[in-house]
Amino acid sequence: MTEKFEKTYKSAYTLEALYLSTFEIIKKWTMPIRNWGKVRGELSIMYPGRLSD
């Protein structure tokens, strides 16, 4: 029982750490995405009507 609890606890802790670190990275993101105009154009062709202006 203890081993199962430890695995679950470690898994939850790992997911929480991953979530929090991703949140911090997103908050600090300042660089624009490279070639975004080209990518956006291609995506609008591949998935018409899904991207808002």
ModelCIF file with pLDDT and N, C-alpha, C, O atoms, coordinates in Angstrom:
data_MODEL
#
_entry.id   MODEL 
#
_entity.id                         1 
_entity.type                       polymer 
_entity.pdbx_number_of_molecules   1 
#
_entity_poly.entity_id                      1 
_entity_poly.type                           'polypeptide(L)' 
_entity_poly.nstd_linkage                   no 
_entity_poly.nstd_monomer                   no 
_entity_poly.pdbx_seq_one_letter_code       MTEKFEKTYKSAYTLEALYLSTFEIIKKWTMPIRNWGKVRGELSIMYPGRLSD 
_entity_poly.pdbx_seq_one_letter_code_can   MTEKFEKTYKSAYTLEALYLSTFEIIKKWTMPIRNWGKVRGELSIMYPGRLSD 
_entity_poly.pdbx_strand_id                 A 
#
loop_
_entity_poly_seq.entity_id 
_entity_poly_seq.num 
_entity_poly_seq.mon_id 
_entity_poly_seq.hetero 
1 1  MET n 
1 2  THR n 
1 3  GLU n 
1 4  LYS n 
1 5  PHE n 
1 6  GLU n 
1 7  LYS n 
1 8  THR n 
1 9  TYR n 
1 10 LYS n 
1 11 SER n 
1 12 ALA n 
1 13 TYR n 
1 14 THR n 
1 15 LEU n 
1 16 GLU n 
1 17 ALA n 
1 18 LEU n 
1 19 TYR n 
1 20 LEU n 
1 21 SER n 
1 22 THR n 
1 23 PHE n 
1 24 GLU n 
1 25 ILE n 
1 26 ILE n 
1 27 LYS n 
1 28 LYS n 
1 29 TRP n 
1 30 THR n 
1 31 MET n 
1 32 PRO n 
1 33 ILE n 
1 34 ARG n 
1 35 ASN n 
1 36 TRP n 
1 37 GLY n 
1 38 LYS n 
1 39 VAL n 
1 40 ARG n 
1 41 GLY n 
1 42 GLU n 
1 43 LEU n 
1 44 SER n 
1 45 ILE n 
1 46 MET n 
1 47 TYR n 
1 48 PRO n 
1 49 GLY n 
1 50 ARG n 
1 51 LEU n 
1 52 SER n 
1 53 ASP n 
#
_struct_asym.id          A 
_struct_asym.entity_id   1 
#
loop_
_ma_qa_metric.id 
_ma_qa_metric.mode 
_ma_qa_metric.name 
_ma_qa_metric.software_group_id 
_ma_qa_metric.type 
1 global pLDDT . pLDDT 
2 local  pLDDT . pLDDT 
#
_ma_qa_metric_global.metric_id      1 
_ma_qa_metric_global.metric_value   82.47 
_ma_qa_metric_global.model_id       1 
_ma_qa_metric_global.ordinal_id     1 
#
loop_
_ma_qa_metric_local.label_asym_id 
_ma_qa_metric_local.label_comp_id 
_ma_qa_metric_local.label_seq_id 
_ma_qa_metric_local.metric_id 
_ma_qa_metric_local.metric_value 
_ma_qa_metric_local.model_id 
_ma_qa_metric_local.ordinal_id 
A MET 1  2 51.00 1 1  
A THR 2  2 63.00 1 2  
A GLU 3  2 66.00 1 3  
A LYS 4  2 64.00 1 4  
A PHE 5  2 57.00 1 5  
A GLU 6  2 65.00 1 6  
A LYS 7  2 67.00 1 7  
A THR 8  2 69.00 1 8  
A TYR 9  2 67.00 1 9  
A LYS 10 2 76.00 1 10 
A SER 11 2 81.00 1 11 
A ALA 12 2 83.00 1 12 
A TYR 13 2 86.00 1 13 
A THR 14 2 88.00 1 14 
A LEU 15 2 88.00 1 15 
A GLU 16 2 90.00 1 16 
A ALA 17 2 91.00 1 17 
A LEU 18 2 91.00 1 18 
A TYR 19 2 91.00 1 19 
A LEU 20 2 91.00 1 20 
A SER 21 2 92.00 1 21 
A THR 22 2 91.00 1 22 
A PHE 23 2 87.00 1 23 
A GLU 24 2 89.00 1 24 
A ILE 25 2 88.00 1 25 
A ILE 26 2 86.00 1 26 
A LYS 27 2 82.00 1 27 
A LYS 28 2 82.00 1 28 
A TRP 29 2 82.00 1 29 
A THR 30 2 80.00 1 30 
A MET 31 2 80.00 1 31 
A PRO 32 2 82.00 1 32 
A ILE 33 2 82.00 1 33 
A ARG 34 2 87.00 1 34 
A ASN 35 2 91.00 1 35 
A TRP 36 2 88.00 1 36 
A GLY 37 2 90.00 1 37 
A LYS 38 2 94.00 1 38 
A VAL 39 2 90.00 1 39 
A ARG 40 2 89.00 1 40 
A GLY 41 2 91.00 1 41 
A GLU 42 2 93.00 1 42 
A LEU 43 2 90.00 1 43 
A SER 44 2 90.00 1 44 
A ILE 45 2 91.00 1 45 
A MET 46 2 92.00 1 46 
A TYR 47 2 89.00 1 47 
A PRO 48 2 89.00 1 48 
A GLY 49 2 86.00 1 49 
A ARG 50 2 85.00 1 50 
A LEU 51 2 79.00 1 51 
A SER 52 2 74.00 1 52 
A ASP 53 2 65.00 1 53 
#
loop_
_atom_site.group_PDB 
_atom_site.id 
_atom_site.type_symbol 
_atom_site.label_atom_id 
_atom_site.label_alt_id 
_atom_site.label_comp_id 
_atom_site.label_asym_id 
_atom_site.label_entity_id 
_atom_site.label_seq_id 
_atom_site.pdbx_PDB_ins_code 
_atom_site.Cartn_x 
_atom_site.Cartn_y 
_atom_site.Cartn_z 
_atom_site.occupancy 
_atom_site.B_iso_or_equiv 
_atom_site.pdbx_formal_charge 
_atom_site.auth_seq_id 
_atom_site.auth_comp_id 
_atom_site.auth_asym_id 
_atom_site.auth_atom_id 
_atom_site.pdbx_PDB_model_num 
ATOM 1   N N  . MET A 1 1  ? 0.819   -1.194 0.000   1.00 51.00 ? 1  MET A N  1 
ATOM 2   C CA . MET A 1 1  ? 0.000   0.000  0.000   1.00 51.00 ? 1  MET A CA 1 
ATOM 3   C C  . MET A 1 1  ? 0.863   1.258  0.000   1.00 51.00 ? 1  MET A C  1 
ATOM 4   O O  . MET A 1 1  ? 0.545   2.220  -0.699  1.00 51.00 ? 1  MET A O  1 
ATOM 5   N N  . THR A 1 2  ? 1.920   1.267  0.751   1.00 63.00 ? 2  THR A N  1 
ATOM 6   C CA . THR A 1 2  ? 2.774   2.437  0.847   1.00 63.00 ? 2  THR A CA 1 
ATOM 7   C C  . THR A 1 2  ? 3.463   2.713  -0.483  1.00 63.00 ? 2  THR A C  1 
ATOM 8   O O  . THR A 1 2  ? 3.595   3.869  -0.884  1.00 63.00 ? 2  THR A O  1 
ATOM 9   N N  . GLU A 1 3  ? 3.902   1.664  -1.167  1.00 66.00 ? 3  GLU A N  1 
ATOM 10  C CA . GLU A 1 3  ? 4.585   1.838  -2.453  1.00 66.00 ? 3  GLU A CA 1 
ATOM 11  C C  . GLU A 1 3  ? 3.652   2.454  -3.495  1.00 66.00 ? 3  GLU A C  1 
ATOM 12  O O  . GLU A 1 3  ? 4.064   3.324  -4.262  1.00 66.00 ? 3  GLU A O  1 
ATOM 13  N N  . LYS A 1 4  ? 2.412   2.007  -3.522  1.00 64.00 ? 4  LYS A N  1 
ATOM 14  C CA . LYS A 1 4  ? 1.433   2.562  -4.459  1.00 64.00 ? 4  LYS A CA 1 
ATOM 15  C C  . LYS A 1 4  ? 1.180   4.042  -4.153  1.00 64.00 ? 4  LYS A C  1 
ATOM 16  O O  . LYS A 1 4  ? 1.080   4.859  -5.068  1.00 64.00 ? 4  LYS A O  1 
ATOM 17  N N  . PHE A 1 5  ? 1.079   4.378  -2.882  1.00 57.00 ? 5  PHE A N  1 
ATOM 18  C CA . PHE A 1 5  ? 0.874   5.762  -2.480  1.00 57.00 ? 5  PHE A CA 1 
ATOM 19  C C  . PHE A 1 5  ? 2.061   6.625  -2.889  1.00 57.00 ? 5  PHE A C  1 
ATOM 20  O O  . PHE A 1 5  ? 1.878   7.746  -3.364  1.00 57.00 ? 5  PHE A O  1 
ATOM 21  N N  . GLU A 1 6  ? 3.281   6.111  -2.706  1.00 65.00 ? 6  GLU A N  1 
ATOM 22  C CA . GLU A 1 6  ? 4.475   6.866  -3.064  1.00 65.00 ? 6  GLU A CA 1 
ATOM 23  C C  . GLU A 1 6  ? 4.528   7.136  -4.565  1.00 65.00 ? 6  GLU A C  1 
ATOM 24  O O  . GLU A 1 6  ? 4.890   8.236  -4.983  1.00 65.00 ? 6  GLU A O  1 
ATOM 25  N N  . LYS A 1 7  ? 4.169   6.140  -5.380  1.00 67.00 ? 7  LYS A N  1 
ATOM 26  C CA . LYS A 1 7  ? 4.163   6.333  -6.829  1.00 67.00 ? 7  LYS A CA 1 
ATOM 27  C C  . LYS A 1 7  ? 3.134   7.380  -7.229  1.00 67.00 ? 7  LYS A C  1 
ATOM 28  O O  . LYS A 1 7  ? 3.405   8.236  -8.071  1.00 67.00 ? 7  LYS A O  1 
ATOM 29  N N  . THR A 1 8  ? 1.952   7.309  -6.623  1.00 69.00 ? 8  THR A N  1 
ATOM 30  C CA . THR A 1 8  ? 0.899   8.275  -6.926  1.00 69.00 ? 8  THR A CA 1 
ATOM 31  C C  . THR A 1 8  ? 1.326   9.670  -6.495  1.00 69.00 ? 8  THR A C  1 
ATOM 32  O O  . THR A 1 8  ? 1.106   10.636 -7.226  1.00 69.00 ? 8  THR A O  1 
ATOM 33  N N  . TYR A 1 9  ? 1.928   9.788  -5.331  1.00 67.00 ? 9  TYR A N  1 
ATOM 34  C CA . TYR A 1 9  ? 2.376   11.069 -4.807  1.00 67.00 ? 9  TYR A CA 1 
ATOM 35  C C  . TYR A 1 9  ? 3.455   11.661 -5.701  1.00 67.00 ? 9  TYR A C  1 
ATOM 36  O O  . TYR A 1 9  ? 3.417   12.849 -6.020  1.00 67.00 ? 9  TYR A O  1 
ATOM 37  N N  . LYS A 1 10 ? 4.417   10.839 -6.108  1.00 76.00 ? 10 LYS A N  1 
ATOM 38  C CA . LYS A 1 10 ? 5.496   11.321 -6.975  1.00 76.00 ? 10 LYS A CA 1 
ATOM 39  C C  . LYS A 1 10 ? 4.947   11.745 -8.324  1.00 76.00 ? 10 LYS A C  1 
ATOM 40  O O  . LYS A 1 10 ? 5.397   12.741 -8.890  1.00 76.00 ? 10 LYS A O  1 
ATOM 41  N N  . SER A 1 11 ? 3.995   11.013 -8.841  1.00 81.00 ? 11 SER A N  1 
ATOM 42  C CA . SER A 1 11 ? 3.394   11.349 -10.123 1.00 81.00 ? 11 SER A CA 1 
ATOM 43  C C  . SER A 1 11 ? 2.657   12.682 -10.036 1.00 81.00 ? 11 SER A C  1 
ATOM 44  O O  . SER A 1 11 ? 2.792   13.528 -10.921 1.00 81.00 ? 11 SER A O  1 
ATOM 45  N N  . ALA A 1 12 ? 1.887   12.868 -8.980  1.00 83.00 ? 12 ALA A N  1 
ATOM 46  C CA . ALA A 1 12 ? 1.149   14.121 -8.796  1.00 83.00 ? 12 ALA A CA 1 
ATOM 47  C C  . ALA A 1 12 ? 2.115   15.283 -8.610  1.00 83.00 ? 12 ALA A C  1 
ATOM 48  O O  . ALA A 1 12 ? 1.898   16.369 -9.146  1.00 83.00 ? 12 ALA A O  1 
ATOM 49  N N  . TYR A 1 13 ? 3.174   15.057 -7.855  1.00 86.00 ? 13 TYR A N  1 
ATOM 50  C CA . TYR A 1 13 ? 4.176   16.096 -7.631  1.00 86.00 ? 13 TYR A CA 1 
ATOM 51  C C  . TYR A 1 13 ? 4.862   16.468 -8.943  1.00 86.00 ? 13 TYR A C  1 
ATOM 52  O O  . TYR A 1 13 ? 5.093   17.649 -9.206  1.00 86.00 ? 13 TYR A O  1 
ATOM 53  N N  . THR A 1 14 ? 5.187   15.487 -9.759  1.00 88.00 ? 14 THR A N  1 
ATOM 54  C CA . THR A 1 14 ? 5.827   15.733 -11.047 1.00 88.00 ? 14 THR A CA 1 
ATOM 55  C C  . THR A 1 14 ? 4.918   16.528 -11.966 1.00 88.00 ? 14 THR A C  1 
ATOM 56  O O  . THR A 1 14 ? 5.371   17.466 -12.621 1.00 88.00 ? 14 THR A O  1 
ATOM 57  N N  . LEU A 1 15 ? 3.632   16.164 -12.025 1.00 88.00 ? 15 LEU A N  1 
ATOM 58  C CA . LEU A 1 15 ? 2.688   16.905 -12.856 1.00 88.00 ? 15 LEU A CA 1 
ATOM 59  C C  . LEU A 1 15 ? 2.526   18.343 -12.374 1.00 88.00 ? 15 LEU A C  1 
ATOM 60  O O  . LEU A 1 15 ? 2.445   19.268 -13.183 1.00 88.00 ? 15 LEU A O  1 
ATOM 61  N N  . GLU A 1 16 ? 2.479   18.529 -11.065 1.00 90.00 ? 16 GLU A N  1 
ATOM 62  C CA . GLU A 1 16 ? 2.351   19.875 -10.525 1.00 90.00 ? 16 GLU A CA 1 
ATOM 63  C C  . GLU A 1 16 ? 3.573   20.715 -10.852 1.00 90.00 ? 16 GLU A C  1 
ATOM 64  O O  . GLU A 1 16 ? 3.442   21.879 -11.231 1.00 90.00 ? 16 GLU A O  1 
ATOM 65  N N  . ALA A 1 17 ? 4.761   20.139 -10.711 1.00 91.00 ? 17 ALA A N  1 
ATOM 66  C CA . ALA A 1 17 ? 5.989   20.859 -11.029 1.00 91.00 ? 17 ALA A CA 1 
ATOM 67  C C  . ALA A 1 17 ? 6.046   21.220 -12.510 1.00 91.00 ? 17 ALA A C  1 
ATOM 68  O O  . ALA A 1 17 ? 6.460   22.322 -12.869 1.00 91.00 ? 17 ALA A O  1 
ATOM 69  N N  . LEU A 1 18 ? 5.635   20.298 -13.359 1.00 91.00 ? 18 LEU A N  1 
ATOM 70  C CA . LEU A 1 18 ? 5.615   20.555 -14.796 1.00 91.00 ? 18 LEU A CA 1 
ATOM 71  C C  . LEU A 1 18 ? 4.630   21.663 -15.129 1.00 91.00 ? 18 LEU A C  1 
ATOM 72  O O  . LEU A 1 18 ? 4.938   22.544 -15.933 1.00 91.00 ? 18 LEU A O  1 
ATOM 73  N N  . TYR A 1 19 ? 3.453   21.630 -14.524 1.00 91.00 ? 19 TYR A N  1 
ATOM 74  C CA . TYR A 1 19 ? 2.440   22.659 -14.761 1.00 91.00 ? 19 TYR A CA 1 
ATOM 75  C C  . TYR A 1 19 ? 2.947   24.030 -14.331 1.00 91.00 ? 19 TYR A C  1 
ATOM 76  O O  . TYR A 1 19 ? 2.833   25.001 -15.079 1.00 91.00 ? 19 TYR A O  1 
ATOM 77  N N  . LEU A 1 20 ? 3.500   24.107 -13.137 1.00 91.00 ? 20 LEU A N  1 
ATOM 78  C CA . LEU A 1 20 ? 3.965   25.395 -12.626 1.00 91.00 ? 20 LEU A CA 1 
ATOM 79  C C  . LEU A 1 20 ? 5.126   25.950 -13.438 1.00 91.00 ? 20 LEU A C  1 
ATOM 80  O O  . LEU A 1 20 ? 5.183   27.154 -13.687 1.00 91.00 ? 20 LEU A O  1 
ATOM 81  N N  . SER A 1 21 ? 6.043   25.099 -13.851 1.00 92.00 ? 21 SER A N  1 
ATOM 82  C CA . SER A 1 21 ? 7.165   25.587 -14.653 1.00 92.00 ? 21 SER A CA 1 
ATOM 83  C C  . SER A 1 21 ? 6.685   26.046 -16.030 1.00 92.00 ? 21 SER A C  1 
ATOM 84  O O  . SER A 1 21 ? 7.182   27.045 -16.549 1.00 92.00 ? 21 SER A O  1 
ATOM 85  N N  . THR A 1 22 ? 5.734   25.338 -16.624 1.00 91.00 ? 22 THR A N  1 
ATOM 86  C CA . THR A 1 22 ? 5.178   25.759 -17.909 1.00 91.00 ? 22 THR A CA 1 
ATOM 87  C C  . THR A 1 22 ? 4.463   27.091 -17.762 1.00 91.00 ? 22 THR A C  1 
ATOM 88  O O  . THR A 1 22 ? 4.581   27.953 -18.633 1.00 91.00 ? 22 THR A O  1 
ATOM 89  N N  . PHE A 1 23 ? 3.721   27.274 -16.673 1.00 87.00 ? 23 PHE A N  1 
ATOM 90  C CA . PHE A 1 23 ? 3.014   28.522 -16.422 1.00 87.00 ? 23 PHE A CA 1 
ATOM 91  C C  . PHE A 1 23 ? 3.995   29.685 -16.311 1.00 87.00 ? 23 PHE A C  1 
ATOM 92  O O  . PHE A 1 23 ? 3.737   30.765 -16.842 1.00 87.00 ? 23 PHE A O  1 
ATOM 93  N N  . GLU A 1 24 ? 5.117   29.473 -15.625 1.00 89.00 ? 24 GLU A N  1 
ATOM 94  C CA . GLU A 1 24 ? 6.119   30.531 -15.484 1.00 89.00 ? 24 GLU A CA 1 
ATOM 95  C C  . GLU A 1 24 ? 6.768   30.870 -16.823 1.00 89.00 ? 24 GLU A C  1 
ATOM 96  O O  . GLU A 1 24 ? 7.027   32.040 -17.105 1.00 89.00 ? 24 GLU A O  1 
ATOM 97  N N  . ILE A 1 25 ? 7.032   29.860 -17.648 1.00 88.00 ? 25 ILE A N  1 
ATOM 98  C CA . ILE A 1 25 ? 7.629   30.096 -18.960 1.00 88.00 ? 25 ILE A CA 1 
ATOM 99  C C  . ILE A 1 25 ? 6.675   30.907 -19.828 1.00 88.00 ? 25 ILE A C  1 
ATOM 100 O O  . ILE A 1 25 ? 7.094   31.855 -20.492 1.00 88.00 ? 25 ILE A O  1 
ATOM 101 N N  . ILE A 1 26 ? 5.411   30.545 -19.828 1.00 86.00 ? 26 ILE A N  1 
ATOM 102 C CA . ILE A 1 26 ? 4.419   31.267 -20.629 1.00 86.00 ? 26 ILE A CA 1 
ATOM 103 C C  . ILE A 1 26 ? 4.307   32.711 -20.158 1.00 86.00 ? 26 ILE A C  1 
ATOM 104 O O  . ILE A 1 26 ? 4.177   33.620 -20.977 1.00 86.00 ? 26 ILE A O  1 
ATOM 105 N N  . LYS A 1 27 ? 4.355   32.929 -18.863 1.00 82.00 ? 27 LYS A N  1 
ATOM 106 C CA . LYS A 1 27 ? 4.242   34.267 -18.309 1.00 82.00 ? 27 LYS A CA 1 
ATOM 107 C C  . LYS A 1 27 ? 5.421   35.142 -18.734 1.00 82.00 ? 27 LYS A C  1 
ATOM 108 O O  . LYS A 1 27 ? 5.254   36.345 -18.933 1.00 82.00 ? 27 LYS A O  1 
ATOM 109 N N  . LYS A 1 28 ? 6.608   34.554 -18.874 1.00 82.00 ? 28 LYS A N  1 
ATOM 110 C CA . LYS A 1 28 ? 7.811   35.312 -19.205 1.00 82.00 ? 28 LYS A CA 1 
ATOM 111 C C  . LYS A 1 28 ? 8.096   35.370 -20.705 1.00 82.00 ? 28 LYS A C  1 
ATOM 112 O O  . LYS A 1 28 ? 9.056   36.018 -21.123 1.00 82.00 ? 28 LYS A O  1 
ATOM 113 N N  . TRP A 1 29 ? 7.281   34.705 -21.518 1.00 82.00 ? 29 TRP A N  1 
ATOM 114 C CA . TRP A 1 29 ? 7.534   34.637 -22.952 1.00 82.00 ? 29 TRP A CA 1 
ATOM 115 C C  . TRP A 1 29 ? 7.372   36.020 -23.564 1.00 82.00 ? 29 TRP A C  1 
ATOM 116 O O  . TRP A 1 29 ? 6.308   36.629 -23.451 1.00 82.00 ? 29 TRP A O  1 
ATOM 117 N N  . THR A 1 30 ? 8.432   36.524 -24.218 1.00 80.00 ? 30 THR A N  1 
ATOM 118 C CA . THR A 1 30 ? 8.358   37.850 -24.826 1.00 80.00 ? 30 THR A CA 1 
ATOM 119 C C  . THR A 1 30 ? 8.715   37.837 -26.305 1.00 80.00 ? 30 THR A C  1 
ATOM 120 O O  . THR A 1 30 ? 8.387   38.783 -27.021 1.00 80.00 ? 30 THR A O  1 
ATOM 121 N N  . MET A 1 31 ? 9.365   36.808 -26.768 1.00 80.00 ? 31 MET A N  1 
ATOM 122 C CA . MET A 1 31 ? 9.796   36.757 -28.156 1.00 80.00 ? 31 MET A CA 1 
ATOM 123 C C  . MET A 1 31 ? 8.643   36.365 -29.071 1.00 80.00 ? 31 MET A C  1 
ATOM 124 O O  . MET A 1 31 ? 7.862   35.470 -28.746 1.00 80.00 ? 31 MET A O  1 
ATOM 125 N N  . PRO A 1 32 ? 8.536   37.042 -30.229 1.00 82.00 ? 32 PRO A N  1 
ATOM 126 C CA . PRO A 1 32 ? 7.511   36.623 -31.187 1.00 82.00 ? 32 PRO A CA 1 
ATOM 127 C C  . PRO A 1 32 ? 7.896   35.291 -31.837 1.00 82.00 ? 32 PRO A C  1 
ATOM 128 O O  . PRO A 1 32 ? 9.073   34.933 -31.885 1.00 82.00 ? 32 PRO A O  1 
ATOM 129 N N  . ILE A 1 33 ? 6.921   34.583 -32.321 1.00 82.00 ? 33 ILE A N  1 
ATOM 130 C CA . ILE A 1 33 ? 7.168   33.305 -32.975 1.00 82.00 ? 33 ILE A CA 1 
ATOM 131 C C  . ILE A 1 33 ? 7.744   33.580 -34.356 1.00 82.00 ? 33 ILE A C  1 
ATOM 132 O O  . ILE A 1 33 ? 7.211   34.393 -35.112 1.00 82.00 ? 33 ILE A O  1 
ATOM 133 N N  . ARG A 1 34 ? 8.823   32.903 -34.674 1.00 87.00 ? 34 ARG A N  1 
ATOM 134 C CA . ARG A 1 34 ? 9.505   33.111 -35.949 1.00 87.00 ? 34 ARG A CA 1 
ATOM 135 C C  . ARG A 1 34 ? 8.629   32.667 -37.115 1.00 87.00 ? 34 ARG A C  1 
ATOM 136 O O  . ARG A 1 34 ? 8.007   31.606 -37.051 1.00 87.00 ? 34 ARG A O  1 
ATOM 137 N N  . ASN A 1 35 ? 8.575   33.462 -38.175 1.00 91.00 ? 35 ASN A N  1 
ATOM 138 C CA . ASN A 1 35 ? 7.806   33.173 -39.387 1.00 91.00 ? 35 ASN A CA 1 
ATOM 139 C C  . ASN A 1 35 ? 6.322   32.972 -39.111 1.00 91.00 ? 35 ASN A C  1 
ATOM 140 O O  . ASN A 1 35 ? 5.670   32.185 -39.797 1.00 91.00 ? 35 ASN A O  1 
ATOM 141 N N  . TRP A 1 36 ? 5.779   33.668 -38.117 1.00 88.00 ? 36 TRP A N  1 
ATOM 142 C CA . TRP A 1 36 ? 4.390   33.459 -37.735 1.00 88.00 ? 36 TRP A CA 1 
ATOM 143 C C  . TRP A 1 36 ? 3.434   33.799 -38.871 1.00 88.00 ? 36 TRP A C  1 
ATOM 144 O O  . TRP A 1 36 ? 2.410   33.135 -39.032 1.00 88.00 ? 36 TRP A O  1 
ATOM 145 N N  . GLY A 1 37 ? 3.750   34.822 -39.661 1.00 90.00 ? 37 GLY A N  1 
ATOM 146 C CA . GLY A 1 37 ? 2.876   35.188 -40.773 1.00 90.00 ? 37 GLY A CA 1 
ATOM 147 C C  . GLY A 1 37 ? 2.731   34.051 -41.771 1.00 90.00 ? 37 GLY A C  1 
ATOM 148 O O  . GLY A 1 37 ? 1.628   33.757 -42.232 1.00 90.00 ? 37 GLY A O  1 
ATOM 149 N N  . LYS A 1 38 ? 3.836   33.419 -42.101 1.00 94.00 ? 38 LYS A N  1 
ATOM 150 C CA . LYS A 1 38 ? 3.815   32.294 -43.037 1.00 94.00 ? 38 LYS A CA 1 
ATOM 151 C C  . LYS A 1 38 ? 3.060   31.102 -42.440 1.00 94.00 ? 38 LYS A C  1 
ATOM 152 O O  . LYS A 1 38 ? 2.245   30.471 -43.112 1.00 94.00 ? 38 LYS A O  1 
ATOM 153 N N  . VAL A 1 39 ? 3.338   30.811 -41.196 1.00 90.00 ? 39 VAL A N  1 
ATOM 154 C CA . VAL A 1 39 ? 2.674   29.688 -40.517 1.00 90.00 ? 39 VAL A CA 1 
ATOM 155 C C  . VAL A 1 39 ? 1.173   29.937 -40.441 1.00 90.00 ? 39 VAL A C  1 
ATOM 156 O O  . VAL A 1 39 ? 0.373   29.039 -40.704 1.00 90.00 ? 39 VAL A O  1 
ATOM 157 N N  . ARG A 1 40 ? 0.794   31.165 -40.078 1.00 89.00 ? 40 ARG A N  1 
ATOM 158 C CA . ARG A 1 40 ? -0.624  31.498 -39.972 1.00 89.00 ? 40 ARG A CA 1 
ATOM 159 C C  . ARG A 1 40 ? -1.325  31.371 -41.321 1.00 89.00 ? 40 ARG A C  1 
ATOM 160 O O  . ARG A 1 40 ? -2.457  30.892 -41.396 1.00 89.00 ? 40 ARG A O  1 
ATOM 161 N N  . GLY A 1 41 ? -0.650  31.801 -42.382 1.00 91.00 ? 41 GLY A N  1 
ATOM 162 C CA . GLY A 1 41 ? -1.224  31.669 -43.717 1.00 91.00 ? 41 GLY A CA 1 
ATOM 163 C C  . GLY A 1 41 ? -1.456  30.217 -44.098 1.00 91.00 ? 41 GLY A C  1 
ATOM 164 O O  . GLY A 1 41 ? -2.503  29.869 -44.645 1.00 91.00 ? 41 GLY A O  1 
ATOM 165 N N  . GLU A 1 42 ? -0.472  29.369 -43.807 1.00 93.00 ? 42 GLU A N  1 
ATOM 166 C CA . GLU A 1 42 ? -0.601  27.945 -44.128 1.00 93.00 ? 42 GLU A CA 1 
ATOM 167 C C  . GLU A 1 42 ? -1.705  27.287 -43.289 1.00 93.00 ? 42 GLU A C  1 
ATOM 168 O O  . GLU A 1 42 ? -2.471  26.466 -43.792 1.00 93.00 ? 42 GLU A O  1 
ATOM 169 N N  . LEU A 1 43 ? -1.774  27.656 -42.015 1.00 90.00 ? 43 LEU A N  1 
ATOM 170 C CA . LEU A 1 43 ? -2.819  27.090 -41.163 1.00 90.00 ? 43 LEU A CA 1 
ATOM 171 C C  . LEU A 1 43 ? -4.211  27.525 -41.609 1.00 90.00 ? 43 LEU A C  1 
ATOM 172 O O  . LEU A 1 43 ? -5.161  26.745 -41.549 1.00 90.00 ? 43 LEU A O  1 
ATOM 173 N N  . SER A 1 44 ? -4.324  28.774 -42.058 1.00 90.00 ? 44 SER A N  1 
ATOM 174 C CA . SER A 1 44 ? -5.639  29.238 -42.510 1.00 90.00 ? 44 SER A CA 1 
ATOM 175 C C  . SER A 1 44 ? -6.070  28.524 -43.782 1.00 90.00 ? 44 SER A C  1 
ATOM 176 O O  . SER A 1 44 ? -7.268  28.378 -44.029 1.00 90.00 ? 44 SER A O  1 
ATOM 177 N N  . ILE A 1 45 ? -5.113  28.074 -44.598 1.00 91.00 ? 45 ILE A N  1 
ATOM 178 C CA . ILE A 1 45 ? -5.447  27.289 -45.794 1.00 91.00 ? 45 ILE A CA 1 
ATOM 179 C C  . ILE A 1 45 ? -5.844  25.865 -45.389 1.00 91.00 ? 45 ILE A C  1 
ATOM 180 O O  . ILE A 1 45 ? -6.815  25.310 -45.903 1.00 91.00 ? 45 ILE A O  1 
ATOM 181 N N  . MET A 1 46 ? -5.078  25.285 -44.462 1.00 92.00 ? 46 MET A N  1 
ATOM 182 C CA . MET A 1 46 ? -5.326  23.905 -44.044 1.00 92.00 ? 46 MET A CA 1 
ATOM 183 C C  . MET A 1 46 ? -6.606  23.780 -43.223 1.00 92.00 ? 46 MET A C  1 
ATOM 184 O O  . MET A 1 46 ? -7.318  22.782 -43.330 1.00 92.00 ? 46 MET A O  1 
ATOM 185 N N  . TYR A 1 47 ? -6.902  24.797 -42.399 1.00 89.00 ? 47 TYR A N  1 
ATOM 186 C CA . TYR A 1 47 ? -8.064  24.766 -41.500 1.00 89.00 ? 47 TYR A CA 1 
ATOM 187 C C  . TYR A 1 47 ? -8.874  26.048 -41.677 1.00 89.00 ? 47 TYR A C  1 
ATOM 188 O O  . TYR A 1 47 ? -8.833  26.924 -40.813 1.00 89.00 ? 47 TYR A O  1 
ATOM 189 N N  . PRO A 1 48 ? -9.602  26.173 -42.771 1.00 89.00 ? 48 PRO A N  1 
ATOM 190 C CA . PRO A 1 48 ? -10.354 27.411 -43.013 1.00 89.00 ? 48 PRO A CA 1 
ATOM 191 C C  . PRO A 1 48 ? -11.443 27.638 -41.966 1.00 89.00 ? 48 PRO A C  1 
ATOM 192 O O  . PRO A 1 48 ? -12.160 26.714 -41.582 1.00 89.00 ? 48 PRO A O  1 
ATOM 193 N N  . GLY A 1 49 ? -11.553 28.892 -41.513 1.00 86.00 ? 49 GLY A N  1 
ATOM 194 C CA . GLY A 1 49 ? -12.584 29.260 -40.557 1.00 86.00 ? 49 GLY A CA 1 
ATOM 195 C C  . GLY A 1 49 ? -12.257 28.986 -39.112 1.00 86.00 ? 49 GLY A C  1 
ATOM 196 O O  . GLY A 1 49 ? -13.059 29.315 -38.238 1.00 86.00 ? 49 GLY A O  1 
ATOM 197 N N  . ARG A 1 50 ? -11.111 28.397 -38.821 1.00 85.00 ? 50 ARG A N  1 
ATOM 198 C CA . ARG A 1 50 ? -10.780 28.072 -37.417 1.00 85.00 ? 50 ARG A CA 1 
ATOM 199 C C  . ARG A 1 50 ? -9.963  29.159 -36.730 1.00 85.00 ? 50 ARG A C  1 
ATOM 200 O O  . ARG A 1 50 ? -9.985  29.255 -35.503 1.00 85.00 ? 50 ARG A O  1 
ATOM 201 N N  . LEU A 1 51 ? -9.247  29.976 -37.487 1.00 79.00 ? 51 LEU A N  1 
ATOM 202 C CA . LEU A 1 51 ? -8.434  31.032 -36.901 1.00 79.00 ? 51 LEU A CA 1 
ATOM 203 C C  . LEU A 1 51 ? -9.197  32.336 -36.914 1.00 79.00 ? 51 LEU A C  1 
ATOM 204 O O  . LEU A 1 51 ? -9.772  32.720 -37.933 1.00 79.00 ? 51 LEU A O  1 
ATOM 205 N N  . SER A 1 52 ? -9.203  33.024 -35.770 1.00 74.00 ? 52 SER A N  1 
ATOM 206 C CA . SER A 1 52 ? -9.882  34.313 -35.729 1.00 74.00 ? 52 SER A CA 1 
ATOM 207 C C  . SER A 1 52 ? -8.878  35.413 -36.074 1.00 74.00 ? 52 SER A C  1 
ATOM 208 O O  . SER A 1 52 ? -7.674  35.252 -35.876 1.00 74.00 ? 52 SER A O  1 
ATOM 209 N N  . ASP A 1 53 ? -9.376  36.501 -36.578 1.00 65.00 ? 53 ASP A N  1 
ATOM 210 C CA . ASP A 1 53 ? -8.482  37.609 -36.958 1.00 65.00 ? 53 ASP A CA 1 
ATOM 211 C C  . ASP A 1 53 ? -8.131  38.488 -35.809 1.00 65.00 ? 53 ASP A C  1 
ATOM 212 O O  . ASP A 1 53 ? -7.390  39.457 -35.976 1.00 65.00 ? 53 ASP A O  1 
#
